[in-house]
């Protein structure tokens, strides 16, 4: 990397280097631009609007870029704030059929950021899956995603968010409050994005036409409960069920591995277990284990062998931090997750497919 | 990355926008109501406006109404 920087500096000079940084990090550049406009806003009215706009766009788009790496098949959609022209008239207002949100003076930028983010999240995150899930499931997911966005991009707005949105909404709706609590537990073991949201993305991509919303809502409830139970699992506990075999979501978690098994390098028991899962209709297998070097290599070997011997493909892998229960206490560990998917996935295109589900 | 456009009006331009839409006087005289809770809309509590069935609708700053507003956006796919 140092060599690359030296070459760029030699060929293009420092201004070229800055342009390269901007090119590689457009979202960060937008956040820097917002700081520039913030300094000028007391002198120019235009700078005030530029600050509000770039601060919101830069941070939300930066977070979206991160989400694109957290979840496979997540299609990141950015935000673009367009200020209403002074010439906006009734005819163009109705013609565009667009909502107009009010953004307050920059002294209230925390409030602006919270409002714009929630508007954006409600329209963009899990757009497909949200067609089928219940209002409290949708709302709780939006609130939880918003909380994570704020914690990452602008922690100073958390108070505003909690007081203006989270407390009023969770106090009025017990279901939302319960879901929110469960997502938080699931997130502690690092599975909110790579398993829960991932499964909802798979769900949104495989259901079409006339669908059974009632079944889907019940199934998402089951999915949340399953992952919550998993999140409370003690290390080494064999009692918990590690498969979720619903009508739409069918997946299993396979934990790899005991150090004795890694030492012997015997892949057969794992392949046998994966075959057993596939035979009962499981579509996605989440292989989870420590990201320590030996274990990581062993997990990858399992995937390669599975691709060669079973009807599956290694779909995605990511490293993440989990806080798992060890002797009743949450303990941080670094994990690797590999998603293995069967190749012959079942899609639900029409009413005939849907009818099969009721049987 | 595809981008979702969100239209916004700044505090300083709010009255001009409402005037251009011929609704400023109605808002100032308390004739406009929130689409979700029915409370009177004024220049302080107005959070969003949107077209609905040929009319201009308003959303107030009550968190419950904002919740309804987000669900409306998802449902209508605005």
Interface residues (C-beta under 8 A of the other chain):
Chain A: X45 X48 X49 X52 X53 X61 X64 X65 X75 X76 X77 X78 X79 X80 X81 X82 X83 X84 X86 X87 X88 X89 X90 X93 X94 X96 X97 X98 X99 X100 X101 X102 X103 X104 X105 X115 X116 X118 X119 X120 X122 X123 X124 X130 X135 X138 X139 X142 X164 X165 X168 X169 X172
Chain B: X1 X2 X3 X4 X5 X6 X7 X8 X9 X10 X11 X12 X13 X14 X16 X17 X20 X21 X22 X46 X47 X48 X49 X50 X51 X54 X56 X63 X64 X66 X67 X70 X71 X73 X74 X78
